[in-house]
Structure formats: structure tokens, C-alpha cells
Amino acid sequence: MTLDDRARRAAREFRAAVDDMERSIPERQSFEHFDRFQRRRVRNQRFSAAIVAAIIAIAAIALVNRALSNTEVRVPAVPPGQGGLILFAESGPKFGLAHWFTVRPDGTDLTDLHVTATCAVWFPDGSKILITNDGAVEEGARLRPAVINPDGSHLRPLDETRNPNLELGCGDVSPDGTRITLEGFGVAGHHELDGIYSIRASDGGGLVRVLDGPVEPPEYSPDGTRVAFKNVVGNVNLPGAGALFVMNADGAGVVRVTPPGYVYDAPAWSPDGRWIVFQRRYRQLFIVHPDGTDLLRVPMSLPAGSDVRDPTWSPDGSMILFSVTGGDHSGIFAVRVDGTGLHQITAVTYPQTPDWGRAAG
């Protein structure tokens, strides 16, 4: 019998006991009399069954509320197959530019990579991390990606693209590890260069522009044939709101998946390619099929005053990983697609863009 079943049965027993009690006293008396008698500690045998049932009901309801309360921060055991490391950033007054860490899915082995970058994501095999090389910009170079080891060491710039008017920002690595899709934007008013680009993962060369216009960071589908991205379209009055799009990796076949104004964050594909998760509003995560069908909200309730952002998936697709800001429980959280199993992995005051990578090798 589930906790919900026990709570419902206890509630029925409580109501039946109260009905019996009220039939045994004058009609003009009410449940308020029982409450008053109880406070005066009048031990009347007629009321004992109701008291016991009430205690059971209250205890069961408390257990249900605790189970459904999403303020729990205890970290459960990692489900089978949920290995690898979680990459995430902390920003805010302490760090300024995003400062990157890794942590195990059970919340242990928190490691400071001593790397600052706007964005960072795992290579599909977990052997390396793709970052934006913001440090080079401070030295006068244009923004380009770079690669680091999982421990933050051996930064290697991917800077073979030489266009001085183009900066290459956040993006994703193809499943076979050979190409990178990323956002590009022009400097000094060169907005005609805005768009989605593709480069070699080996050195940053082989630049190909696959889509024109300002967009947010794209992500490869698990089979590498398609790319998902957010773009602002239409007359949307909500700042930061856009629509989810999917296209072929070469830029052909662009399709809008959600209505305008539905998407606030860069989307993420499930490992089987059947779903895309995104943040709709600050407290809402949604999933949708790449063809736009079955647009569904992830049914979870978060602590008061908190917002959710940056959703992505566990390597086996059973959990959605995301950051929570505000309230009393800021940090990196995970939840099942059906809204159950919500738990905090690690506490972070200003969390940013987690990415759950596979174990290398």
C-alpha cells in the first residue's frame, strides 16, 4: 500500500469516527465541543476512536506532505547507470565571471576546476570539456572556444578561425566529437555575421555558417543529424522569451517547434532523441517532441521564491538536471520526467548551466 493510500484510508477512518461521535451526542453539539473537551482533557471513552483515527490521519498526511514537499535537500543514492560527473558553474559577487566545478551525481567529490568561462559543456565521451576562452579576450583576442581536461588542466585554444569581426561563443560538440556547433556574432556593428556556425573540434578551423541571424546556443541531437536552438520570433513582449526551433545540422529544414514566447533558455535533447526539455518560465520546465507534439509540463513544486533554469538530461535519460536560484535551497537539482524524485545534488548560491557528462573511457 502506498503512502497516498494510507493517508486516504486514515482520512476515511477519521471521518467515520467523527460521524459516529456526532450521532452519540445531542444535535446542537458540534465538533467544536469535541475540540473543547479534548483541550480540557476529559477522557470520554466515546471519543477515543476518533482521537486515535485523527492522530493516524494527521501523521499520514504529514508523511505525504513531506514526501511531496520539494524542499527536501537530502541526496539519495545514485540510480543504477547514473555515473559520470556533473559540470556546473557558480557566478555572482564572489566569482564574477562563471567559475566552473565538477561534482559526482551523489553530491560528493566537489572539485574546483579553477576555470572561468561564459560556457562549458562535456565532450560526448566525457574525455574533455569545451569552454569559451574568455581569458584570451581579456588579452585582446576575439572570443573563440577552447578545450580543457576534466580536471581543468591543459587549456588548448580552438582559434583557427581568423575573421577579426566574428566572435564564436557557446555551443555543443557533435556525438562523434569531430565538429562543434556554436553561436557566432559580429563585433563593432557587424550584425550581418550573427548566426549559427560549425567548426572542427580539433583546431577550430573549417568554419561553416549554417544559419543567419541572432540566435542562442545550439545543441546537437544525439545522432548528430539535427540541431535545436532558441530564437526570438514575432511580437513577443516578454523579455528573453523566444521559440524552440529544430533544423538539420547543415542548416536546412528549419522548423519552429513551440509557439513564440514559450522558451526562456537554451533547449536540451534527451539521450534517445525523443524529447527536448526547456525552461518556459522561471518556475516551469517543459518537454516536447522534436516535431512539436506532446508539449508537457514537468509537474514539480519548488520551494517558495525559487526559480529554475538551464535544464539538461542525465546520461540515461531518466532524470532532468537543472539549476535553482532564490529561496532557501539554491543549487543543482535533479528530478524525474514525471516530477517525482526531486532532490538537491549540491548547494550553490548562484548556480549556472549544469551538464551531466558520461564517464570517460
C-alpha positions in Angstrom: 0.0 0.0 0.0 1.4 3.4 -1.0 1.8 6.4 1.3 -1.1 8.1 -0.5 -3.3 5.1 0.0 -2.5 5.0 3.7 -3.3 8.7 4.0 -6.7 8.3 2.2 -7.7 5.3 4.4 -6.7 7.1 7.6 -8.8 10.1 6.5 -11.8 7.9 5.8 -11.5 6.3 9.2 -11.3 9.7 10.8 -14.4 10.9 9.1 -16.3 7.7 10.1 -15.3 8.1 13.7 -16.4 11.7 13.8 -19.8 10.7 12.3 -20.2 8.1 15.0 -19.2 10.5 17.6 -21.7 13.2 16.4 -24.5 10.7 16.4 -23.9 9.8 20.0 -24.3 13.4 21.3 -27.1 16.0 21.1 -27.7 17.5 17.6 -26.9 21.0 18.8 -23.4 19.9 19.8 -20.8 20.2 17.1 -17.2 19.2 16.5 -16.2 22.3 18.4 -17.5 20.7 21.6 -15.1 17.7 21.0 -12.2 20.1 20.5 -13.1 21.9 23.7 -13.5 18.7 25.7 -10.2 17.4 24.3 -8.4 20.6 25.4 -9.8 20.1 28.9 -8.5 16.5 28.9 -12.0 15.0 29.5 -11.2 11.3 28.9 -14.5 10.2 27.5 -14.4 6.6 26.0 -16.8 7.5 23.3 -14.2 9.8 21.7 -11.2 7.6 21.9 -11.6 6.0 18.5 -11.9 9.5 16.9 -8.8 10.7 18.6 -6.7 7.7 17.5 -8.0 8.0 14.0 -7.2 11.7 13.9 -3.7 11.0 15.1 -3.2 8.4 12.4 -4.7 10.8 9.7 -2.5 13.7 10.8 0.6 11.6 10.8 -0.1 10.1 7.4 -0.9 13.5 5.9 2.3 14.8 7.4 4.2 12.0 5.7 2.5 12.7 2.4 3.3 16.4 2.7 6.9 15.6 3.5 7.1 13.2 0.5 5.6 15.7 -1.8 7.5 18.7 -0.4 10.2 19.7 -2.7 12.2 21.4 0.0 14.0 18.2 0.8 17.7 18.5 0.2 18.9 15.1 1.2 20.8 13.4 -1.6 19.5 9.8 -2.4 21.7 7.0 -3.7 22.6 7.4 -7.3 20.3 5.3 -9.5 21.9 2.5 -11.5 23.8 3.7 -14.5 24.0 7.3 -13.3 27.8 7.6 -13.2 29.9 10.3 -14.7 30.4 13.8 -13.4 28.2 16.9 -13.3 29.8 20.1 -14.6 28.4 23.4 -13.4 29.2 27.0 -12.7 28.8 29.5 -10.0 28.7 33.2 -10.7 27.6 36.2 -8.6 29.6 38.6 -6.5 32.0 36.0 -5.2 33.3 34.9 -8.7 32.1 37.5 -11.2 32.5 35.6 -14.5 31.2 32.0 -14.2 33.6 29.8 -12.2 33.4 26.0 -13.0 33.2 22.9 -10.8 32.5 19.2 -11.1 30.6 17.0 -8.6 29.5 13.4 -8.6 25.8 12.7 -9.0 25.5 11.8 -5.3 26.9 15.2 -4.3 30.4 14.0 -3.3 33.8 15.0 -4.6 33.1 18.6 -5.4 36.1 19.8 -7.4 37.1 23.4 -8.3 38.5 23.4 -11.9 40.0 26.9 -11.4 38.5 27.8 -14.8 36.4 30.9 -15.6 34.4 30.9 -18.8 31.0 32.0 -20.0 30.0 28.5 -21.1 31.3 24.9 -20.6 29.9 21.5 -21.8 31.2 18.0 -21.9 32.5 16.2 -25.0 30.1 13.3 -25.6 32.6 10.7 -24.4 33.4 12.6 -21.2 37.1 12.9 -22.1 37.3 16.7 -22.4 35.3 19.9 -21.7 34.5 22.6 -24.3 34.7 26.1 -22.9 34.5 29.7 -24.2 38.1 31.0 -23.9 37.2 34.3 -22.2 40.7 34.7 -20.9 42.0 35.3 -24.4 39.5 38.1 -24.9 41.0 39.9 -22.0 44.3 39.8 -23.8 42.9 41.4 -26.9 41.9 38.4 -29.0 38.4 37.6 -30.3 36.2 35.1 -28.4 36.9 31.6 -29.5 36.3 28.2 -27.9 38.9 26.1 -26.2 39.2 22.6 -24.8 40.3 21.5 -21.3 40.8 18.2 -19.4 38.1 17.1 -16.9 40.2 18.4 -14.1 40.5 21.8 -15.7 44.1 21.4 -16.9 45.8 21.8 -20.3 43.7 24.6 -21.9 44.0 24.3 -25.7 42.6 27.1 -27.8 40.5 26.3 -30.9 41.4 29.5 -32.7 42.0 28.7 -36.4 39.1 30.9 -37.4 40.7 34.2 -38.2 37.9 36.6 -39.0 38.6 39.7 -36.8 34.9 40.8 -36.9 33.5 37.5 -35.8 33.3 36.1 -32.2 32.3 32.5 -31.6 30.5 31.8 -28.3 28.7 29.0 -26.6 27.8 25.7 -28.4 27.9 21.9 -28.4 30.1 19.1 -29.6 28.8 16.6 -32.2 28.2 13.0 -31.0 31.3 11.7 -32.8 33.5 14.5 -31.4 34.6 15.9 -34.7 32.5 19.1 -35.1 31.3 22.0 -32.9 28.0 23.9 -33.4 28.0 27.3 -31.8 26.6 30.8 -31.8 28.5 33.5 -33.7 28.1 37.2 -33.6 29.7 40.2 -35.2 31.6 42.9 -33.3 31.7 46.6 -33.9 28.2 46.6 -35.5 28.8 43.7 -37.9 25.5 42.1 -37.1 25.4 40.6 -40.6 27.7 38.0 -39.1 25.3 36.8 -36.4 24.2 33.2 -36.8 24.9 29.5 -36.1 28.3 28.2 -37.2 30.1 24.9 -37.3 33.8 24.4 -36.8 36.3 21.5 -36.4 36.6 20.2 -32.9 40.3 19.5 -33.5 41.5 23.1 -34.1 38.5 25.5 -34.5 39.0 25.7 -38.3 36.8 24.7 -41.1 34.3 27.5 -40.4 30.8 26.9 -42.0 27.9 29.3 -41.4 24.7 27.2 -41.3 22.1 29.8 -40.2 21.8 33.6 -40.4 20.5 35.8 -37.7 20.8 36.3 -33.9 20.2 33.0 -32.0 21.1 31.4 -28.7 23.5 28.5 -28.2 22.5 25.4 -30.4 22.7 21.8 -29.3 23.2 18.6 -31.4 20.7 15.8 -31.4 22.0 12.5 -30.1 22.5 11.2 -33.6 24.2 14.4 -34.8 21.8 14.9 -37.7 19.8 17.9 -36.2 20.3 20.9 -34.1 17.9 22.5 -31.6 18.1 26.2 -30.7 16.1 29.1 -29.2 15.3 32.2 -31.3 13.1 35.2 -30.6 10.4 35.5 -33.3 7.3 37.6 -33.7 6.0 40.3 -31.5 6.8 38.9 -28.1 6.6 41.3 -25.2 8.2 39.0 -22.6 12.0 39.9 -22.3 14.1 36.9 -23.1 11.2 34.8 -24.4 11.5 33.0 -27.7 10.6 29.9 -29.6 12.2 26.5 -29.9 13.5 25.5 -33.4 14.9 22.4 -34.9 16.9 22.1 -38.1 19.2 19.8 -39.9 22.9 20.1 -38.9 23.7 21.7 -42.2 21.0 24.4 -41.7 18.3 23.0 -43.9 14.8 22.3 -42.9 14.3 24.8 -40.1 11.1 24.1 -38.2 9.5 26.0 -35.3 8.6 23.5 -32.5 6.8 25.7 -29.9 4.7 28.9 -30.1 6.5 32.2 -29.8 7.3 33.3 -26.3 7.4 29.8 -24.9 11.1 29.3 -24.3 13.4 31.2 -22.0 16.6 29.0 -22.0 18.6 27.0 -24.5 16.9 23.6 -25.1 18.4 20.1 -24.5 17.8 16.8 -26.2 17.1 13.7 -24.3 19.7 10.9 -24.9 17.2 8.9 -27.1 16.3 12.0 -29.2 12.6 11.7 -28.5 12.2 14.7 -26.2 13.6 18.3 -25.8 13.5 20.0 -22.4 13.4 23.7 -22.0 12.5 26.4 -19.4 9.3 28.0 -20.2 9.0 30.4 -17.3 11.1 30.9 -14.2 9.4 28.1 -12.2 8.4 25.8 -15.1 10.2 23.1 -17.1 8.5 21.6 -20.2 9.3 18.8 -22.5 8.2 18.3 -26.1 8.8 16.0 -29.1 11.0 17.5 -31.8 8.0 17.6 -34.1 6.1 19.8 -31.6 3.7 17.1 -30.3 3.1 16.3 -26.7 4.1 19.6 -25.1 4.1 18.7 -21.4 5.0 20.4 -18.2 7.2 18.6 -15.7 4.9 18.6 -12.7 7.0 19.6 -9.7 6.7 22.2 -7.0 9.7 24.0 -5.8 10.5 25.9 -2.6 8.8 29.3 -2.4 10.7 32.1 -4.1 12.9 29.8 -6.2 13.4 29.8 -10.0 14.5 27.0 -12.3 16.9 27.4 -15.2 19.3 25.5 -17.5 17.6 22.1 -17.8 19.5 19.2 -19.3 19.4 15.3 -19.0 21.2 12.6 -17.2 23.2 10.2 -19.5 20.5 7.5 -19.3 17.6 10.0 -19.8 15.9 9.1 -16.5 16.5 12.5 -14.8 16.4 16.1 -15.7 19.2 18.2 -14.2 18.7 22.0 -13.6 19.8 24.9 -11.5 17.6 26.5 -8.8 18.2 30.1 -7.7 16.5 32.1 -5.0 14.7 30.8 -1.9 16.4 28.8 0.7 17.7 26.0 -1.4 19.7 27.4 -4.3 21.8 24.8 -6.1 21.9 22.0 -8.6 18.8 19.7 -8.6 17.5 16.7 -10.4 14.0 15.3 -11.0 12.4 12.5 -12.9 10.4 13.5 -16.0 7.1 12.7 -14.2 8.0 15.2 -11.4 9.0 12.6 -8.8 12.3 12.1 -7.1 13.2 15.8 -6.8 16.4 16.2 -4.9 19.3 18.6 -4.5 22.7 17.4 -5.6 24.8 20.3 -4.3 24.2 23.7 -2.7 25.3 26.6 -4.8 24.3 30.3 -4.2 24.4 31.3 -7.9 24.3 28.1 -9.9 24.6 28.1 -13.7 24.2 25.7 -16.7 24.8 22.2 -15.3 25.8 19.4 -17.7 25.8 15.8 -16.8 28.6 14.0 -18.6 29.4 10.4 -19.2 32.4 8.8 -17.6 35.4 8.9 -19.8 36.5 5.7 -21.4 
